[in-house]
C-alpha cells in the first residue's frame, strides 16, 4: 500500500469531478425532532447506489487504475460496504471481483455482494493475533489487485463529503462521523479542517469496542477488547497506525454511545424522517442526540442503510438485536 498523506483541497475538488457520474451528491436534511439537544442534520449516504458512502472511495481508486492492470480482477477483505462499492464499480467496468468477509457480516450484505457479481468467501472472524496473521496467507495466494479500504486513494475519495456538507450548511458547528477502521475520518476530517479549522470534528464509536476513545485517553494508539454486536462495520479492537497519525490532529475526540442509543436513533430516523439506517450509520446521530457534541448545528454522516429487514423490525419494536 502506498504511504498515506493528507489529500490537498485541490485534489479533493479533482476527486469530485472524477467520480461525479457514479456517486450521488446526497442531501443534507434536518432531523425532524424538536426535542433534540441541537439542530441535527443528516448527511444521507444511505442513498448512494450501494446504500453506503464506501462507493466514493472505491470509485476514486478504480478510476485511477490502468485498465491493463485489471486483467486478473480486484479483491478485498471487507465487512460488507467496502466490498459492495468495489463490486459495484468492478461490474460497471467489466472486471472480476472477489470479496473475503467474515461470518459476522449480515446475510443481506453477502447476498447483495453476490447479486453484484462478486465471488464471496466467508471465514470465521479472527479472534487472536495469530488468526489475523493467517489472513496474510490468503493475501499471498490471491491474484489480481487488492483494493483495500486503507488504500490512500480510497480514503481520499471521502474528501468530497466535506465539500458537500460545508456547501449545504456553511455555518455548521460540528461534524460527526462513524469511526471503525478510520478511513472515513482520514478523508473527511482533513478536508473540513482545510476549509474551516474552527468546526468541531468527532469520530463516533460503539461501547462494545471503542479504540479511538481509548487512544485519545492514553495519548497513543491502543488496542481494546472487542465484544461482537449487531453492528458489524464499526467496533473493531484496533485501527492502523497511519490512521492515528491523521486523526490525533484532525479530530477533536471520540464520542462513545451504547447499543440502546443506536437502536433508539435508528427508530427515531425511521419515524421522523422515514429514513432506513444500519447500525454503524446511526452511531453519529446517536452521539448528537446524547448532547455530547454540544448544541448549535451538527451534521451527522449517516454512513449506510444496509440493514436486514428482520433486524430493523426488531429495532422498531424497541428491542436490541442479537449479534449476527
SULQUIDA-V391097 format. One record per residue. PSI is psi in degrees with one decimal (NA if undefined). OMEGA is omega in degrees with one decimal (NA if undefined). Layout:
[[PSI	OMEGA] [PSI	OMEGA]]
This chain:
[[139.8	179.4] [154.3	179.1] [137.4	-176.7] [141.7	170.5] [155.7	179.0] [140.2	-179.5] [137.2	179.2] [160.8	179.6] [-39.6	177.6] [-40.9	179.3] [-34.7	-179.7] [-41.8	176.7] [-37.4	177.5] [-38.4	178.0] [-43.2	180.0] [-41.8	177.9] [-36.3	-176.0] [-34.4	-171.6] [8.7	-171.6] [-21.3	179.4] [-8.5	-179.3] [-39.6	-172.8] [139.3	176.0] [135.2	170.8] [93.8	-169.9] [150.0	-179.0] [155.8	172.3] [108.8	-173.6] [151.4	-179.7] [137.9	173.5] [124.7	-175.8] [69.2	-175.7] [99.4	-174.0] [-20.6	-177.8] [0.6	-178.8] [150.0	-179.6] [-4.8	-179.2] [172.5	174.0] [99.4	-169.8] [132.4	177.9] [145.2	-175.9] [117.4	173.7] [102.3	-164.6] [73.0	176.9] [-10.4	173.0] [-10.6	179.3] [3.5	174.6] [160.1	-178.6] [-29.4	178.6] [4.7	179.9] [17.6	-177.9] [157.9	-176.9] [-18.0	-172.2] [-19.8	179.0] [-28.1	179.4] [-45.5	-177.7] [-44.8	-178.8] [-36.3	177.8] [-43.8	-179.5] [-42.1	-178.9] [-48.4	-175.7] [-33.4	-179.2] [-14.4	-178.1] [7.1	-179.6] [135.3	175.2] [127.9	-178.2] [-32.1	-179.9] [-20.9	179.8] [-0.5	-177.4] [10.5	-174.3] [-29.6	178.8] [8.5	176.8] [-173.3	179.8] [160.1	179.3] [166.4	-179.5] [151.9	162.8] [131.5	-176.1] [151.0	175.7] [0.4	174.5] [-63.7	-171.3] [-36.5	174.4] [-40.8	177.7] [-39.1	178.0] [-41.2	177.8] [-42.4	-179.9] [-44.2	179.8] [-37.5	-179.5] [-48.5	-179.2] [-40.8	179.8] [-40.9	178.9] [-42.7	178.9] [-32.1	-177.8] [-2.4	-179.1] [35.9	-175.9] [139.0	176.7] [140.5	-178.6] [130.4	176.9] [132.1	-178.6] [131.6	171.8] [123.9	-178.3] [167.8	-175.0] [169.2	179.7] [1.6	173.6] [-4.1	177.3] [129.4	-178.3] [145.4	179.6] [-35.2	179.3] [-44.2	-178.0] [-38.6	177.9] [-42.6	178.4] [-44.8	-178.3] [-33.8	174.9] [-44.7	179.1] [-37.7	177.9] [-27.7	178.5] [2.8	175.6] [6.9	-179.1] [146.4	168.2] [125.4	-173.8] [126.7	176.1] [125.5	-176.6] [132.4	178.9] [157.8	179.8] [140.2	179.6] [125.1	-178.7] [131.5	-177.8] [-13.3	179.7] [164.1	177.7] [-36.4	179.6] [-39.9	179.2] [-36.7	175.1] [-39.5	-179.2] [-30.5	179.7] [-21.0	176.8] [-23.4	177.5] [-28.1	175.5] [-39.6	176.6] [-46.6	-178.5] [-40.9	-178.3] [-25.7	-176.4] [-13.5	-172.7] [140.4	170.5] [164.1	180.0] [-175.7	-176.3] [130.7	171.6] [125.4	174.9] [91.5	-174.2] [148.4	173.8] [-13.6	179.1] [-2.7	-179.4] [133.8	-179.5] [-33.7	178.3] [-30.3	176.8] [-52.2	-178.2] [-33.3	177.8] [-27.7	-179.7] [-14.6	179.6] [-8.5	-179.5] [-43.7	-179.5] [-20.0	173.0] [-41.2	179.5] [-40.3	177.7] [-44.6	-176.7] [-43.1	-179.7] [-45.7	-176.9] [-28.3	175.2] [-37.0	-177.3] [-26.1	-178.6] [73.5	-174.4] [-28.7	-177.5] [26.3	177.5] [140.4	-179.2] [-31.3	-178.2] [147.3	175.1] [128.5	-178.8] [137.8	-177.6] [142.2	174.8] [145.5	178.4] [117.1	175.5] [-90.3	174.2] [-17.6	175.8] [-2.3	-177.7] [-42.1	179.3] [-45.6	-179.8] [-38.2	-178.8] [-29.2	178.9] [-42.1	-173.5] [-47.4	-173.5] [-48.4	179.0] [-31.1	179.0] [-45.3	179.7] [-39.7	178.7] [-38.5	-177.7] [-23.7	-179.4] [-36.6	-179.7] [94.7	-176.1] [-8.3	-177.9] [-11.6	-179.7] [134.6	176.5] [137.3	-178.5] [127.9	-178.6] [135.4	165.9] [143.4	-176.3] [129.3	-173.6] [167.1	178.9] [146.5	-174.0] [-21.6	-176.8] [-13.3	175.1] [108.6	-176.1] [71.8	-177.2] [-26.8	179.7] [-45.3	178.1] [-42.6	179.2] [-35.3	-179.8] [-41.7	176.3] [-39.4	179.9] [-39.9	-177.5] [-19.9	-176.7] [10.3	177.5] [161.3	-179.4] [127.5	179.5] [162.2	176.5] [144.7	-178.3] [167.8	173.1] [140.4	-179.3] [129.4	174.6] [117.3	-179.7] [145.3	177.4] [-175.5	178.5] [-12.3	177.2] [110.4	-171.7] [-18.0	-173.1] [2.4	162.6] [-179.1	-179.8] [47.2	178.1] [163.5	-179.2] [-24.2	-175.6] [171.9	174.3] [169.2	-172.0] [152.0	-179.9] [-39.3	-176.8] [-29.4	178.1] [-44.4	179.3] [-38.5	179.0] [-34.8	-178.6] [-52.3	-169.1] [-23.8	-179.7] [-20.6	178.8] [-11.3	-177.8] [-17.2	176.6] [151.0	176.7] [-6.9	178.3] [-172.6	178.6] [141.4	172.7] [121.3	-176.4] [132.2	-179.4] [163.7	-178.5] [164.5	174.6] [-37.2	178.5] [-44.0	-179.9] [-37.1	178.2] [-45.5	179.1] [-40.4	178.3] [-36.8	178.9] [-40.9	176.9] [-46.5	-179.0] [-41.3	-179.2] [-44.4	-179.9] [-36.0	176.5] [-41.0	-177.1] [-47.3	-171.2] [-34.9	-176.3] [0.3	-179.9] [41.5	-177.8] [132.7	177.7] [125.9	-173.3] [142.2	173.5] [171.5	-174.5] [-51.8	-179.2] [-34.2	-178.8] [-20.3	-178.0] [-8.1	-175.0] [-41.4	-179.2] [-37.9	178.9] [-41.3	175.9] [-39.6	179.3] [-42.3	178.5] [-41.2	180.0] [-23.7	179.5] [-17.8	-177.7] [-2.3	-175.5] [-14.9	177.4] [3.5	178.8] [-167.1	179.8] [-157.0	-178.8] [-151.5	-177.9] [121.9	-176.9] [125.4	176.1] [128.0	-178.6] [125.2	175.0] [111.7	174.8] [94.3	-162.4] [-24.1	-178.5] [162.9	-178.6] [22.5	-174.9] [80.7	-178.2] [137.8	175.6] [138.8	-177.4] [-35.8	178.0] [-39.6	177.8] [-40.5	179.0] [-42.6	178.8] [-42.7	178.0] [-43.2	-179.6] [-42.2	178.7] [-32.5	178.9] [-1.0	176.5] [11.7	-177.9] [164.0	174.5] [122.2	-178.0] [151.6	170.8] [160.8	176.7] [156.3	-179.0] [NA	NA]]
